[in-house]
Every structure is written in C-alpha cells, then in structure tokens.
Amino acid sequence: MNDGLKNAELAPRLDSVEESLYEVRKKIYPRAVSGWFAHWRWALVLATQLFFFGTPWLQWNARQAVLFDLGARKFYLFGLVLWPQDFIYLTLLLVISALALFLFTAVAGRLWCGYACPQTVYTEVFLWIERRVEGSRQRRIKLDGGPLSFEKFRLKALKHGIWIALSLWTGFTFVGYFTPIRELAREVATLDLGPWESFWILFYGFATYGNAGWMREQVCKYMCPYARFQSAMFDSDTMIITYDRARGEPRGGRARSVDARSAGLGDCVDCGICVQVCPTGIDIREGLQYECIGCAACIDGCNQVMKKMGYSPGLIRYSTENALRGGWSFGQMVKRAFRPRVLVYTAILSAITLGAAGSLVLRVPLKVDVIRDRGSLAREVEGRIENVYRLQIMNTEETPHRYRIRASGIPTLALAGEDVVEVPAASVRMVPVRLRIEANEGHAGSRRIEFEIEALEAAHIRARERSTFVVH
C-alpha cells in the first residue's frame, strides 16, 4: 500500500523530468553581416570550394591529377603515386591534422569550425542562397509565419531546388575523386551511371542538403564531438571571442546623443545584433558556450553598432581570460600566445611535418617483395642446386623502367635466365627468378642471401630484399 502511494506521488515528478529532457528546436534566422571577419570567412569559403570543385578536373600526365583509385589500389596526387604499402603517409597526415587542430585551438580557439569546416562552409553558402531567394531576416521570419500561398510555395520551391542542385553537384564532385570525373560526367550525361556511383552521389548529396539546409546548428551542437572536448584544449591564454563586461555593463538602450557614463550605462546598447547574426543562436554576452563555433559574426555585428553610436570598436572581440582580467594590450596578449604549451605543439608538429616531407622527397619509387616458391624449395638441375623465387616488383613512378636483378650471399650463387626485366609505369610485375649454386657449395639447411634490384636508367632507384637459399 505504501509502495503504491509512493509510486503515485512520484509519477507526476518523473513525467515533468522526462518532458524537460527534450528541447523543442526553434529555427534560427541568422542576420546578414559584413565586416573584416565576414570577408575573411567568405574568402575561405571561395578558396575551399574552388579547391574542392576544381581539383578533380585538373590533368597530370594524361590522367586526373588527384584520383583515389580504390579499384586499382592507387592514389594519384599530381606527380605522386601512393600504394597500399604507403599507408604510413595517411597515418602521418592524420597525426599532423590532429596536432595542427590542437595547436590552432590552443592559440585561438575554434578557428577550424568558424572558417574552414565543411559544415560551416556549406551552411554559409546555403544561407546566402536563402537570403537571395527569400530576402532579409525579417522577411524570412514573416514568410515562414504566414499562411501557404502561391508566392510562398514558389520561393520555397526555388530555394530548395537550388539547394538540391548544389547538393547533387557536391555529391558528383565527391565521387569524382574516386572515379575519373570526366568518365563520370559522360556516364551521368548518358544515364549510364553504375550502382555504386549513383548511391554515393545521392548519399553525399543528401547529407549536404540535410546538414547545411535543415540541421545546420544542430550538427555543431549535438553531432560534432569537437564542441564537447574543446574545453580540454583551452586555457586562460587562449584567444576566444569574448564580451567585455567591464566596458559593456550595465547595458541598455539610449539615443546616440546621450552620454552613456552620465546615464550610468555601459557601451552595450542591448540591440541584440550579436544574437541575431549568430548561426547557432547564442548570446555571447552570457560568456563562452560550447555552441560557439568561433565564426566572429558577433564581432562584426557589434562593431557596426559601435561605429553608428560613435563608440570605439572591440566591445566583443578576440581576447583571453588573462587579458580581460589584467587589462592587457593586444601586444601583451599576443606575446603570451607563445607559451610552453604552444611551443611544444609547434615543435612536435614541425618535426613530424618535416619528417614526413623528407620521407616523401627521399622515397624510392621501387618496392620489391620476395616470395619463395613453396612448391619447390630446392632441386638439383644440371648438377647444381636450384631455388625458385617470385619477385613482386612495383614501379611506383609514371614512367616505365628496366631493372637489373642481382643476388649475393653465397660465392657461387648465380641467376639462371634473364637478369633484366621491364615494368610498365605505375604497375606491378611478378617475375619468376631461379637461383643456382654449385652442388659442392651447399650444405643441408638454409643460408641467407640478398636480392638487389636496380633501375638501369636511374642508378639511385634500387631496392634490397633478404631471403634464404635452402639446401636439402
């Protein structure tokens, strides 16, 4: 009986808790803003999209300059051809990217999120299309709040039509990095597209349309893990977007002719522009929040208001906690950026980057694998003992090469047959090799030998591989 009463009393409270776990999404209508950071952001939007959409169309040595040919297991990067054996370079690239992210975040917060992240870039592009079709922030709010009409349907259809076209073009370009894009274009034009290409174009296009057109800030708030662990990379000397409370408070509206100090007010006129321009809908005046992507739109918006009011800019600006507390100048703040943590990140990043670059420059474009013939470990031929091997010779350059094969390790060791083979450009050839020694030279067991493969046209291109010679 008592348990029943307790459960009955507890049920309403549980219901209220459950309802509070979920927040109804309110659509955000970011206001257009101009300024130094907006121009810088759009410059990066144009740069990244020119690179993404333009790179697949570049040609190099009568082929696509950048192509990740998964079927042939070859990655073409202009004059460089990478094979599965070069997986270490992908690992180094990921390590370098992670360290660069840590470094930039320690110095100036979420620079990647605010300026170069694909989610930010495509949201910016989709918002620009929305503004061009539907109008200013107030017009978009009024349009969405109004009843369905022919004009509303026309504008919405036009906007989504452009969004879908751009998304499909993005998906097509993405697939063009894995399938030669000129061939892919012909297949699309002739409606002869394969199932995998069709799937990935539609999948990537749908992801672009959904993330940039519909979900927008939801991706940054709830799906991106970076927002959750960014605070672990911040410290009191990290430059972040901050609101100067000492200067701005107490906030309040006033005419331009009013002396703020005489009226007991700070510089903040409480116009709400910083909230209206924010793509994630936060109020930066409440302090740093994980939803802030560091796009600096609030800085541009606030500076415009400060200029109209005749106040100095920088009420919202890039600063650090220590700089705000100590009243540091910009020079003092920048000087503190070169602290031990940043120097360590820089040193490690520089060392790994230089090491990876040096490895690529000194990389020998020849790879050899020696495989013993398991079907015939050793046999006697013409009074000599013979072992058979298969040499997998990989020419990673885009020019054909002739290679001379030598073997050493036993005094009478000799190669039976042709010792020069030709391997076409960027291809692999399996070469059978027969090695013989004098019968009186051998004793039961295995002996270490070494193969040397050298390009005739370029003596610096050579590889050495060890193996064993077996005598029964």
PyMOL commands that set and color helices and strands:
alter all, ss='L'
color gray80, all
select helices_A, chain A and resi 2-20+36-57+84-108+111-116+118-134+137-145+150-175+181-189+195-215+217-223+226-233+245-248+273-276+284-286+297-309+321-326+330-337+340-362+439-441
alter helices_A, ss='H'
color red, helices_A
select strands_A, chain A and resi 59-60+63-64+66-69+74-77+80-82+240-243+316-319+366-372+379-381+384-395+401-408+414-416+420-423+427-438+445-455+462-471
alter strands_A, ss='S'
color yellow, strands_A
deselect
rebuild
show_as cartoon
